Amino acid sequence: MLTGDLVRPRLRNRNGQLHIDMLDGNNRHWLKTADELIRLFRPLVGQSQRAWDEAVEAYEGDRTDYIVIRGLAKVLTDGAMFEPIPTPIDPAALRQRLFTHGPVFDQPDLFHANTREEMLAAAAAETQLEPQLLERLLYADRPSEYLLTAIKTEWTAQTLIARYNLELARAALYWSDAMQVDVFDHFKTFWKYLKLFKLMFWAAPIADGYRVELDGPISPFVQSTTRYGRQFAVFLPTLFLGERWTMKATTRPPQFDEKLVYHLDHTTPLTSHFKAAALYDSRMEADFAAEFEEKFGSERGKWQLAREDEVLLLGDTVMIPDFSLTHKKDGRRALIEIVGFWHPDYLKRKLEKVRAAGRRNLLLLVYEHVNLTEQALSDVPAEVLYFKTKPVLKDVMAAVERIAAPPQRGD
């Protein structure tokens, strides 16, 4: 991610709104710069981080847009793999052995009888290594000496500029104390990344979606500011996987005397490099949806099947049932969760969520070999149907008719 010194010069205060000076992806100057940096980077596989830093510095020359150049170079660096050199001796131990003799110089004097070359030769004799190799190993554990082993992204000038703009948008959140997101689709993906990055949130239903409030890194409720701030900023590309959403954050970059409001939404011309959650988690879910559409999905069908379109808010966690069925005329809804081949710990957490949700219009379709007896489910408020190989749609629809209830999302 971009460091603060590469971000602050690109931020502007426009009447209390935070504006970011992003690059125009069609600008010839920036396209040329991005392309030249990519061409500079590619041949350096096998060379050190220091070699890349020196190449960027030489490329900058006396250009006044060095902040952008360094930012683009940082994106390239972050998208590559640098690894320490394998060493026959620990560099830290080698330094300790040599530095215990005090400072040495190229020429001896009254207070320093041994030269640097002589000290290296003595250490080489002790370790049975060549003096030249020993000198290379002396700081081999420093990141500047790590070797570029792989470039993980196939960059083009356009994709590099697009990613740089995304990193600017991310980094503006380093100084945020709060964020509010209204999300209207791709709920599973959204909460998957919330959980992955361990962000603190409060959520409530709104019309057609959910409003999620998150503490920012400079919130008084956050203790590990630096670590949490990075996670908070890293999360941002999740939003660009959705089709409809809005984001509002308050942020105070160091160069400004007041909090600024930072707005983004689904029309913002940025793209995510994150992967959206798969449509189905299992073949069983995919087959269930396909069979329903085949038998009940016509215009004459009374029920509309939807995939993961409701979130059950359970304090600091959520449950997102696999499917919902909505009656086309009266709006009654039933939620469906398929409990198939899962680890016992997962099943335990799943049942805890079902109990916490307390939804009587929830239908659990339980594979009979998952070792969940009727006794184990006796206190579950949801309706339970067992199946041998696949859910029987006739029985499912009969259960749905019994348990379907008016919407409870507040929309």
C-alpha positions in Angstrom: 0.0 0.0 0.0 1.1 3.6 -0.5 2.7 5.3 2.4 1.4 8.6 3.8 4.2 10.7 2.2 3.1 9.5 -1.2 -0.6 10.2 -0.5 -0.8 13.5 1.3 0.3 15.7 -1.6 -2.5 14.2 -3.7 -5.3 15.2 -1.2 -7.4 18.4 -1.5 -9.9 20.1 0.7 -12.8 21.3 -1.4 -15.4 23.0 0.8 -15.1 20.4 3.5 -15.1 17.5 1.0 -12.0 15.4 0.6 -10.9 15.3 -3.0 -8.1 13.0 -4.4 -6.0 14.0 -7.4 -6.2 10.8 -9.3 -4.4 10.2 -12.6 -6.2 10.3 -15.9 -5.9 6.9 -17.4 -6.0 8.3 -20.9 -3.4 11.0 -20.3 -0.4 10.3 -22.6 2.1 11.6 -20.1 1.0 9.2 -17.4 0.6 6.3 -19.8 4.2 6.9 -21.0 5.5 7.2 -17.4 3.7 4.0 -16.3 4.9 2.1 -19.3 8.5 3.2 -18.8 8.4 2.2 -15.1 7.1 -1.3 -16.0 9.8 -1.7 -18.6 12.4 -0.6 -16.1 11.1 -3.1 -13.5 10.7 -6.3 -15.6 14.4 -6.9 -16.3 15.3 -6.6 -12.6 14.1 -10.1 -11.6 17.0 -11.7 -9.7 18.3 -8.3 -8.6 18.0 -6.6 -5.2 15.4 -4.2 -3.9 18.2 -1.7 -3.7 18.8 -2.0 -7.4 15.2 -1.2 -8.1 15.2 1.8 -5.7 18.3 3.1 -7.4 16.7 2.6 -10.9 13.7 4.6 -9.8 15.8 7.4 -8.4 17.8 7.6 -11.6 14.5 7.6 -13.6 13.2 10.5 -11.5 16.1 12.7 -12.4 15.0 16.3 -11.9 11.3 15.6 -12.7 8.9 17.5 -10.5 6.2 14.8 -10.5 8.4 12.5 -8.5 5.6 11.8 -6.0 3.6 10.1 -8.7 6.6 8.2 -10.0 7.4 6.9 -6.5 3.7 6.0 -6.0 3.6 4.0 -9.3 6.9 2.3 -8.3 5.5 1.4 -4.9 2.5 -0.3 -6.6 4.9 -2.3 -8.7 6.9 -3.2 -5.6 3.8 -4.3 -3.7 2.7 -6.5 -6.6 6.0 -8.4 -6.7 7.8 -10.9 -4.5 11.1 -10.0 -2.8 12.8 -12.8 -0.9 15.9 -12.8 1.3 19.1 -14.4 0.0 19.8 -17.9 1.3 22.9 -17.5 3.6 25.2 -20.1 5.1 25.5 -18.0 8.2 23.1 -15.7 10.0 23.9 -12.1 8.9 23.0 -10.7 12.4 25.4 -13.2 14.0 28.1 -12.3 11.5 27.7 -8.6 12.2 27.9 -9.2 16.0 31.1 -11.2 15.5 32.7 -8.5 13.4 31.5 -5.4 15.4 32.7 -6.7 18.7 36.2 -5.6 17.5 35.1 -2.0 17.3 35.4 0.3 14.2 38.0 -0.5 11.5 39.2 1.5 8.6 40.9 0.9 5.2 44.3 2.1 6.7 45.5 1.2 10.2 46.4 3.9 12.8 47.6 4.2 16.4 44.2 3.1 17.8 43.1 0.7 15.1 45.9 -1.8 14.3 43.8 -4.0 12.0 42.3 -2.9 8.7 38.8 -3.7 7.5 40.3 -6.1 4.9 42.2 -7.9 7.6 39.2 -8.3 9.8 37.1 -9.7 7.0 40.0 -12.1 6.1 40.1 -13.3 9.7 36.4 -13.9 9.9 36.5 -15.6 6.5 39.1 -18.0 7.8 37.0 -18.8 10.9 33.8 -19.4 8.8 35.6 -21.0 5.8 34.0 -18.6 3.5 35.5 -16.3 0.9 35.9 -12.7 2.1 34.0 -11.3 -0.9 31.0 -13.6 0.0 31.2 -12.7 3.6 31.0 -9.0 2.8 27.9 -9.6 0.6 26.3 -11.6 3.5 26.9 -8.9 6.1 23.6 -7.1 5.4 21.8 -9.8 3.4 18.9 -9.8 5.9 18.0 -6.2 5.2 15.0 -5.7 2.9 17.1 -3.5 0.6 19.1 -6.7 -0.2 16.2 -9.0 -0.8 16.0 -10.3 -4.4 13.2 -9.7 -6.7 12.1 -13.3 -7.5 8.7 -12.8 -9.2 6.4 -10.1 -10.6 3.0 -11.5 -9.7 0.9 -9.1 -11.9 1.0 -8.8 -15.6 1.0 -5.0 -15.6 0.1 -2.7 -18.5 0.2 1.1 -18.3 -3.5 1.3 -17.9 -3.8 -1.3 -15.2 -0.9 0.2 -13.3 -2.6 3.7 -13.3 -5.9 2.1 -12.3 -4.3 0.3 -9.4 -2.4 3.5 -8.3 -5.7 5.4 -8.2 -7.3 2.7 -6.1 -4.4 2.8 -3.7 -4.8 6.5 -3.3 -8.5 6.0 -2.5 -7.6 3.4 0.0 -4.9 5.4 1.7 -7.1 8.4 2.3 -8.8 6.2 5.0 -5.6 6.1 7.1 -6.8 9.2 8.9 -10.5 8.2 9.2 -12.4 7.9 12.4 -15.7 6.5 11.0 -17.2 5.1 7.8 -20.8 4.5 6.8 -21.6 2.1 4.0 -25.0 1.5 2.5 -24.9 -1.8 0.6 -27.6 -3.2 -1.5 -26.3 -6.4 -3.1 -23.4 -8.9 -2.9 -24.0 -9.2 0.8 -22.0 -12.4 1.2 -18.9 -10.9 -0.4 -19.2 -7.7 1.7 -19.4 -9.6 5.0 -16.8 -12.1 4.0 -14.2 -9.3 3.7 -15.5 -7.5 6.8 -14.7 -10.8 8.7 -11.4 -11.4 6.9 -10.0 -7.9 7.9 -11.5 -8.1 11.4 -13.3 -4.8 11.2 -15.6 -3.5 14.0 -19.1 -2.8 12.6 -22.7 -2.0 13.5 -25.4 -2.8 11.0 -29.1 -2.1 10.5 -31.6 -2.8 7.7 -32.6 -0.1 5.4 -34.8 -0.1 2.3 -33.5 -2.8 -0.1 -30.2 -3.2 1.9 -28.2 -2.6 5.0 -26.4 0.4 6.6 -23.1 -0.6 8.1 -21.1 1.7 10.3 -17.4 1.0 11.0 -14.9 2.5 13.4 -12.0 4.1 11.6 -8.3 3.8 12.7 -8.4 7.1 14.6 -11.6 6.4 16.4 -11.3 6.6 20.2 -12.6 3.0 20.3 -9.6 1.6 18.3 -6.5 0.7 20.2 -4.1 -0.8 17.6 -4.3 2.3 15.3 -1.6 1.4 12.8 -2.5 -2.2 12.3 -6.3 -1.6 12.3 -5.8 1.4 9.9 -4.1 -0.8 7.4 -6.9 -3.4 7.6 -9.5 -0.6 7.3 -7.9 0.8 4.2 -7.3 -2.6 2.7 -11.0 -3.4 2.9 -12.0 -0.6 0.5 -11.8 -2.6 -2.8 -14.5 -4.8 -1.5 -17.0 -2.1 -2.2 -16.2 -2.0 -5.9 -17.4 -5.6 -6.2 -20.9 -4.4 -5.5 -23.4 -3.1 -8.1 -25.0 -0.5 -5.9 -23.5 1.0 -2.8 -22.6 4.3 -1.2 -19.7 5.1 1.2 -19.2 8.2 3.5 -16.3 8.6 5.8 -14.9 11.3 7.9 -11.2 11.8 7.7 -8.6 14.3 8.9 -5.2 14.0 7.0 -2.4 15.7 8.9 -2.2 18.7 6.6 -5.8 19.8 7.2 -7.1 21.6 10.3 -10.6 20.1 10.1 -12.4 16.8 9.4 -13.3 16.3 5.8 -16.1 14.2 4.4 -15.0 11.5 1.9 -17.6 10.2 -0.5 -17.5 7.2 -2.9 -20.2 5.1 -4.6 -20.7 2.6 -7.3 -20.3 5.2 -10.0 -16.8 6.0 -8.9 -14.5 4.9 -11.8 -12.3 2.5 -9.8 -12.0 -1.3 -10.1 -11.3 -3.9 -7.5 -8.6 -6.6 -7.7 -10.5 -8.7 -5.0 -12.4 -11.8 -6.0 -16.2 -11.9 -5.4 -17.6 -14.8 -3.5 -18.7 -17.7 -5.7 -22.4 -17.8 -6.6 -22.8 -21.2 -4.9 -20.7 -22.8 -2.2 -21.4 -26.3 -3.2 -22.8 -28.4 -6.1 -25.8 -29.2 -3.8 -26.8 -25.5 -3.7 -26.4 -25.1 -7.5 -28.5 -28.2 -8.2 -31.2 -27.0 -5.8 -31.5 -23.7 -7.6 -31.5 -25.3 -11.0 -34.2 -27.8 -10.1 -36.3 -25.1 -8.5 -36.1 -23.0 -11.7 -37.0 -26.0 -13.8 -40.0 -26.9 -11.8 -41.3 -23.7 -10.2 -39.5 -20.9 -11.9 -41.9 -20.2 -14.7 -44.1 -17.1 -14.9 -46.9 -19.3 -13.5 -44.9 -20.1 -10.3 -46.1 -18.5 -7.1 -42.6 -18.2 -5.5 -39.5 -16.2 -6.5 -36.2 -17.8 -5.5 -33.3 -15.5 -4.7 -29.7 -16.2 -3.7 -28.4 -14.8 -0.3 -30.5 -11.7 -0.4 -31.1 -11.3 3.3 -28.7 -10.8 6.2 -29.6 -11.8 9.7 -27.8 -9.4 12.0 -26.5 -11.2 15.1 -24.5 -8.6 17.0 -20.9 -8.8 16.0 -21.6 -11.5 13.4 -24.2 -12.3 10.7 -25.9 -15.2 9.1 -26.7 -15.1 5.4 -29.1 -18.0 4.5 -28.5 -19.7 1.2 -31.8 -18.8 -0.4 -35.0 -17.0 0.1 -38.4 -17.6 -1.4 -40.8 -14.7 -1.8 -44.5 -15.1 -2.6 -45.1 -13.1 -5.7 -48.6 -11.8 -4.6 -48.6 -11.4 -0.8 -44.9 -10.9 -0.2 -44.5 -13.6 2.4 -40.9 -14.9 2.7 -39.2 -18.0 3.8 -35.4 -18.4 4.2 -33.6 -21.6 3.3 -30.3 -22.9 4.6 -28.9 -26.2 3.2 -26.8 -28.1 5.8 -24.6 -30.5 3.9 -21.1 -31.9 4.2 -19.5 -29.7 6.9 -16.9 -30.0 9.6 -18.4 -30.5 13.1 -17.1 -27.2 14.4 -18.7 -25.4 11.4 -22.0 -27.1 12.1 -21.8 -26.1 15.8 -21.3 -22.4 14.8 -24.1 -22.7 12.2 -26.5 -23.9 14.8 -25.5 -21.2 17.3 -26.4 -18.7 14.6 -29.7 -20.3 13.8 -30.6 -20.2 17.5 -29.5 -16.6 17.8 -31.5 -15.6 14.8 -34.7 -17.0 16.2 -36.4 -16.9 12.8 -39.4 -19.2 12.5 -39.6 -18.6 8.8 -36.1 -20.3 8.4 -36.1 -23.7 6.8 -33.1 -26.0 7.5 -32.5 -28.7 4.9 -30.3 -31.2 6.6 -28.4 -34.0 5.0 -29.2 -37.0 7.1 -25.5 -38.2 7.3 -24.1 -35.0 8.9 -24.8 -36.4 12.4 -27.4 -33.8 13.4 -30.1 -35.8 15.2 -33.6 -34.5 15.8 -32.6 -34.3 19.5 -29.7 -32.0 18.6 -32.1 -29.7 16.7 -34.9 -29.9 19.2 -34.4 -26.3 20.5 -33.8 -24.8 17.0 -36.7 -22.3 16.2 -36.4 -23.1 12.5 -38.3 -25.7 10.6 -36.1 -28.8 9.8 -36.3 -31.2 6.9 -33.9 -34.1 6.4 -32.9 -35.5 3.0 -30.9 -38.5 1.9 -29.3 -37.5 -1.4 -30.9 -34.2 -2.3 -33.8 -32.0 -0.9 -37.2 -33.1 -2.1 -38.8 -30.0 -3.6 -42.3 -31.2 -3.0 -41.6 -31.4 0.7 -39.6 -28.1 0.6 -42.5 -26.2 -0.9 -45.0 -27.6 1.5 -42.8 -26.5 4.4 -42.4 -23.0 2.8 -46.1 -22.6 2.7 -46.3 -23.4 6.4 -43.6 -21.1 7.7 -43.5 -18.2 5.2 -44.0 -14.8 7.0 -44.2 -11.1 6.1 -40.8 -9.5 5.5 -38.8 -8.6 8.6 -36.0 -6.5 7.1 -37.7 -3.2 7.7 -38.0 -2.4 4.1 
